[in-house]
Amino acid sequence: MTSTITIDASRVPGHDAGGSAPQSAPKPAMGSAPRLTFGGVLHSERIKLSSLRSIRLTLLITVLAGLGLSAMIALLWSREVGGADAMMAADAAGLQNYLLIVSTFTAPFLSLVFGVLGVFAVTSEYSSGMILSTLTAVPQRTPVLVAKAIVTAAVAAVTAIVLVLGGLALAMAFLPESAGQLGSTAVISGGLGTVAYLVLITLLAFGIATMLRSTAGGVAVIAGVTFVLPIAMQVLMLTGWEWLPTAAAYLPSDLGSTLAAGIADASTPAGMPVEGEAAGLGYWQALIAMVVWAVAALVPAALLFKRRDAR
């Protein structure tokens, strides 16, 4: 028995009723490959840094500890200023010093925490192995490091600004008459100097961590630079060597103290002296020296990051 199969061409996709040849389905237009831009790299680094739990906890602890210390200092010093203490008389200079002490005194203690932030920003990718994916997506390594540094510096700057502004707010809350000195040159320059110091400490640690690619090593080095080295210099002062005070004035901790002291108003007496000023190092010299510290770590870090293997 022979079976006959009839095919209705009008029902076949791609044929028209007139029986014309089937039309091939149009292929979707292939879009051009997405172009890699520095803005995209920057956005990626921001997402990676903000998603790290260690970074969020570090920032939260930093803000809480910093504002807590500022509140305690404001409580103690507001009584001294209000009582017209001999060292902190309630005049313009005394109120300026009061605002600076409350808002910037915690910076030397928190500098290590900002250093840890700079270390985590780099070593977290090496410990998780994500650095391999990052460098595969961005073969040109320089944009990756620059984007990391910008995002890390921005996070450090925002955190430092919150600490300084929060300290100033607490100072005025405990001693309302100090609000009149909020716009003075000393207070503004001291606050900005503290922010710059903490950001540069973060970048210094960032560069060190990029060279070492180790969390423990990076934290150990930045702790040695910010805390151990100043103590060692103080011990060596007992030798009486004349060059030691000058050398100590260029340590990051002393540079931070000089920057936190600000620039004294011409119309008011100089504030309390700091170690950098005693060695003849001014505000702008301290800022330049701190920038040199950061650059001295970032430049070799960039060279090594570009030339070494990812692992």
VEXDREN-2710 file (C-alpha; in Angstrom, 1 decimal):
% VEXDREN-2710
k/r/px/py/pz
1/MET/0.0/0.0/0.0
2/THR/1.4/3.4/-0.9
3/SER/0.8/6.4/1.4
4/THR/0.7/9.9/0.1
5/ILE/1.8/12.8/2.3
6/THR/0.6/16.3/1.3
7/ILE/2.5/19.3/2.6
8/ASP/0.7/22.6/2.7
9/ALA/3.5/25.1/2.0
10/SER/1.4/27.9/3.2
11/ARG/1.7/26.6/6.7
12/VAL/5.5/26.3/6.7
13/PRO/7.2/29.2/8.4
14/GLY/9.0/31.5/5.9
15/HIS/6.7/30.7/2.9
16/ASP/4.0/33.0/1.6
17/ALA/0.7/31.9/0.2
18/GLY/2.1/32.1/-3.4
19/GLY/4.6/29.3/-2.7
20/SER/7.7/31.4/-2.9
21/ALA/11.0/30.1/-1.5
22/PRO/11.3/30.2/2.2
23/GLN/12.9/33.3/3.7
24/SER/15.7/32.7/6.1
25/ALA/15.0/34.1/9.6
26/PRO/16.9/37.4/10.0
27/LYS/19.8/37.0/12.4
28/PRO/19.9/39.5/15.3
29/ALA/22.3/42.2/14.6
30/MET/25.6/41.6/16.4
31/GLY/26.3/44.6/18.6
32/SER/29.8/45.8/19.0
33/ALA/31.8/44.6/21.9
34/PRO/31.4/46.8/25.0
35/ARG/34.2/49.3/25.2
36/LEU/36.2/49.3/28.3
37/THR/36.3/52.7/29.9
38/PHE/38.0/54.1/33.0
39/GLY/34.6/55.1/34.3
40/GLY/33.5/51.5/34.2
41/VAL/36.7/50.3/35.9
42/LEU/36.1/53.0/38.6
43/HIS/32.5/51.9/39.1
44/SER/33.6/48.2/39.4
45/GLU/36.2/49.1/42.0
46/ARG/33.6/51.1/44.0
47/ILE/31.3/48.1/44.0
48/LYS/34.0/45.7/45.1
49/LEU/35.2/47.9/47.9
50/SER/31.8/48.7/49.3
51/SER/30.7/45.0/49.2
52/LEU/33.6/44.0/51.6
53/ARG/32.2/43.3/55.1
54/SER/35.6/44.0/56.6
55/ILE/35.7/47.4/55.1
56/ARG/32.2/48.2/56.3
57/LEU/33.0/47.1/59.8
58/THR/36.3/49.0/59.8
59/LEU/34.5/52.2/58.8
60/LEU/31.7/51.8/61.3
61/ILE/34.2/51.1/64.2
62/THR/36.3/54.1/63.1
63/VAL/33.4/56.5/63.1
64/LEU/32.0/55.3/66.4
65/ALA/35.3/55.2/68.1
66/GLY/36.4/58.6/66.7
67/LEU/33.2/60.4/67.7
68/GLY/33.1/58.7/71.1
69/LEU/36.6/59.9/71.9
70/SER/35.7/63.4/70.6
71/ALA/32.7/63.5/72.9
72/MET/34.9/62.6/75.9
73/ILE/37.5/65.2/75.0
74/ALA/34.8/67.8/74.5
75/LEU/33.3/67.1/77.9
76/LEU/36.7/67.5/79.6
77/TRP/38.1/70.5/77.7
78/SER/34.9/72.4/77.7
79/ARG/35.1/72.6/81.5
80/GLU/38.7/73.8/81.2
81/VAL/37.9/76.5/78.7
82/GLY/34.7/77.5/80.5
83/GLY/36.7/77.8/83.8
84/ALA/39.3/80.1/82.1
85/ASP/42.2/77.7/82.7
86/ALA/45.6/79.3/82.5
87/MET/46.6/77.2/79.4
88/MET/43.2/77.4/77.7
89/ALA/41.8/80.8/78.3
90/ALA/38.3/81.4/76.8
91/ASP/39.6/83.9/74.2
92/ALA/39.7/83.5/70.4
93/ALA/42.9/81.5/70.4
94/GLY/41.7/79.3/73.3
95/LEU/38.4/78.6/71.6
96/GLN/40.2/77.8/68.3
97/ASN/42.5/75.4/70.1
98/TYR/39.5/73.8/71.8
99/LEU/37.7/73.2/68.5
100/LEU/40.9/71.7/67.0
101/ILE/41.6/69.5/69.9
102/VAL/38.1/68.0/70.0
103/SER/37.9/67.5/66.2
104/THR/41.4/66.4/65.4
105/PHE/42.9/64.9/68.5
106/THR/41.8/61.4/67.5
107/ALA/43.5/61.5/64.1
108/PRO/46.9/60.1/65.3
109/PHE/45.1/57.2/67.1
110/LEU/42.8/56.5/64.1
111/SER/45.6/56.7/61.5
112/LEU/46.3/53.0/62.0
113/VAL/42.7/52.2/61.3
114/PHE/42.8/54.3/58.1
115/GLY/46.0/52.4/57.2
116/VAL/44.2/49.1/57.7
117/LEU/41.6/50.4/55.2
118/GLY/44.2/51.0/52.6
119/VAL/45.7/47.5/53.2
120/PHE/42.3/45.8/52.9
121/ALA/41.5/47.6/49.7
122/VAL/44.3/45.8/48.0
123/THR/45.0/42.5/49.8
124/SER/41.3/41.4/49.9
125/GLU/41.4/40.6/46.2
126/TYR/44.7/38.7/46.5
127/SER/43.4/36.6/49.4
128/SER/40.2/35.7/47.5
129/GLY/41.8/35.2/44.1
130/MET/39.5/37.9/42.6
131/ILE/42.6/39.8/41.3
132/LEU/42.9/37.2/38.5
133/SER/39.4/38.0/37.2
134/THR/40.0/41.7/37.6
135/LEU/43.2/41.6/35.5
136/THR/41.6/39.4/33.0
137/ALA/38.8/41.8/32.5
138/VAL/41.2/44.8/32.4
139/PRO/44.5/43.7/30.8
140/GLN/45.9/47.2/31.1
141/ARG/46.7/47.1/34.8
142/THR/47.4/50.8/35.4
143/PRO/43.7/51.8/35.2
144/VAL/42.9/49.1/37.8
145/LEU/45.4/50.4/40.3
146/VAL/44.5/54.1/39.7
147/ALA/40.8/53.3/40.1
148/LYS/41.5/51.4/43.3
149/ALA/43.5/54.3/44.7
150/ILE/40.9/56.9/43.8
151/VAL/38.0/54.8/45.4
152/THR/40.0/54.1/48.5
153/ALA/41.1/57.7/48.9
154/ALA/37.5/58.9/48.4
155/VAL/36.2/56.5/51.1
156/ALA/38.9/57.6/53.5
157/ALA/38.2/61.3/52.7
158/VAL/34.4/60.9/53.4
159/THR/35.1/59.0/56.6
160/ALA/37.7/61.6/57.8
161/ILE/35.3/64.5/57.0
162/VAL/32.5/62.8/59.0
163/LEU/34.9/62.5/61.9
164/VAL/36.1/66.1/61.8
165/LEU/32.7/67.6/61.3
166/GLY/31.2/65.4/63.9
167/GLY/34.0/66.5/66.3
168/LEU/33.3/70.1/65.6
169/ALA/29.6/69.6/66.2
170/LEU/30.3/67.9/69.5
171/ALA/32.7/70.7/70.5
172/MET/30.0/73.3/69.9
173/ALA/27.4/71.3/71.6
174/PHE/29.5/71.2/74.8
175/LEU/30.7/74.8/74.5
176/PRO/28.3/76.9/72.3
177/GLU/30.4/80.0/72.5
178/SER/33.1/78.3/70.4
179/ALA/30.8/78.4/67.4
180/GLY/32.1/81.9/66.7
181/GLN/35.5/80.6/65.9
182/LEU/34.3/77.9/63.5
183/GLY/35.2/79.9/60.4
184/SER/38.6/80.9/61.6
185/THR/41.7/80.1/59.5
186/ALA/43.2/77.9/62.2
187/VAL/40.1/75.7/62.5
188/ILE/39.4/75.4/58.8
189/SER/43.1/74.6/58.0
190/GLY/43.4/72.2/60.9
191/GLY/40.3/70.3/59.9
192/LEU/41.4/70.1/56.2
193/GLY/44.9/69.2/57.3
194/THR/43.6/66.3/59.3
195/VAL/41.5/65.0/56.4
196/ALA/44.5/65.3/54.1
197/TYR/46.7/63.5/56.6
198/LEU/44.3/60.5/57.0
199/VAL/43.8/60.2/53.3
200/LEU/47.5/60.2/52.6
201/ILE/48.1/57.7/55.4
202/THR/45.5/55.5/53.7
203/LEU/47.3/55.9/50.3
204/LEU/50.7/55.1/52.0
205/ALA/49.2/51.9/53.3
206/PHE/47.7/51.2/50.0
207/GLY/51.0/51.4/48.3
208/ILE/52.7/49.3/50.9
209/ALA/50.0/46.6/50.6
210/THR/50.3/46.6/46.8
211/MET/54.0/45.9/47.1
212/LEU/53.7/43.2/49.8
213/ARG/50.4/41.7/48.7
214/SER/49.9/40.5/52.2
215/THR/47.4/41.7/54.8
216/ALA/49.6/40.8/57.8
217/GLY/52.6/42.3/56.2
218/GLY/50.9/45.5/55.2
219/VAL/49.3/46.1/58.6
220/ALA/52.6/45.3/60.3
221/VAL/54.5/47.9/58.2
222/ILE/52.0/50.7/58.6
223/ALA/51.8/50.0/62.3
224/GLY/55.5/50.3/62.5
225/VAL/55.6/53.5/60.6
226/THR/52.8/55.2/62.5
227/PHE/53.4/53.9/66.1
228/VAL/56.6/51.9/66.6
229/LEU/59.0/54.3/64.7
230/PRO/58.0/57.4/66.7
231/ILE/58.5/55.5/70.0
232/ALA/61.9/54.4/68.7
233/MET/62.8/57.9/67.8
234/GLN/61.8/59.1/71.3
235/VAL/64.1/56.5/72.9
236/LEU/67.0/57.6/70.6
237/MET/66.5/61.2/71.7
238/LEU/68.3/60.1/74.9
239/THR/71.5/59.8/72.9
240/GLY/71.5/63.6/72.4
241/TRP/72.1/63.4/68.7
242/GLU/71.2/66.8/67.2
243/TRP/69.7/65.5/64.0
244/LEU/67.1/63.4/65.6
245/PRO/64.5/66.1/66.4
246/THR/64.7/67.2/62.7
247/ALA/64.3/63.7/61.5
248/ALA/61.5/62.9/63.9
249/ALA/59.5/66.0/62.6
250/TYR/59.2/64.2/59.2
251/LEU/57.6/61.1/60.6
252/PRO/53.9/60.7/59.6
253/SER/52.7/61.0/63.1
254/ASP/54.4/64.3/63.7
255/LEU/53.4/65.5/60.3
256/GLY/49.8/64.7/61.2
257/SER/50.1/66.7/64.4
258/THR/51.5/69.7/62.5
259/LEU/48.7/69.6/60.0
260/ALA/46.0/69.2/62.7
261/ALA/47.3/72.3/64.4
262/GLY/46.3/74.4/61.4
263/ILE/47.5/77.8/60.4
264/ALA/47.2/80.4/63.2
265/ASP/45.2/83.5/62.4
266/ALA/47.4/86.6/62.1
267/SER/45.1/88.4/64.5
268/THR/45.4/85.8/67.3
269/PRO/48.4/84.5/69.2
270/ALA/49.9/81.2/68.1
271/GLY/48.3/78.1/69.4
272/MET/49.9/75.4/71.4
273/PRO/53.2/74.3/69.8
274/VAL/53.5/70.9/68.2
275/GLU/56.6/68.8/67.6
276/GLY/56.9/69.7/63.9
277/GLU/56.7/73.4/64.6
278/ALA/59.4/73.1/67.3
279/ALA/61.7/71.6/64.6
280/GLY/60.9/74.5/62.2
281/LEU/58.5/72.5/60.0
282/GLY/55.4/74.6/59.0
283/TYR/52.0/73.6/57.8
284/TRP/52.7/73.6/54.1
285/GLN/56.0/71.9/54.5
286/ALA/54.3/69.1/56.6
287/LEU/51.7/68.7/53.9
288/ILE/54.3/68.4/51.2
289/ALA/56.3/65.9/53.3
290/MET/53.2/63.8/53.8
291/VAL/52.5/63.8/50.1
292/VAL/56.1/62.6/49.5
293/TRP/55.5/59.7/51.9
294/ALA/52.5/58.6/49.9
295/VAL/54.1/59.0/46.5
296/ALA/57.2/57.1/47.7
297/ALA/55.0/54.1/48.3
298/LEU/52.6/54.5/45.3
299/VAL/55.2/54.8/42.5
300/PRO/57.1/51.6/43.2
301/ALA/53.8/49.9/43.9
302/ALA/52.5/50.9/40.5
303/LEU/55.6/49.6/38.8
304/LEU/55.5/46.3/40.6
305/PHE/51.7/45.9/40.0
306/LYS/52.2/46.4/36.3
307/ARG/55.2/44.0/35.9
308/ARG/54.6/41.2/38.3
309/ASP/52.4/38.1/37.9
310/ALA/48.9/38.4/39.3
311/ARG/49.6/35.7/41.9
END
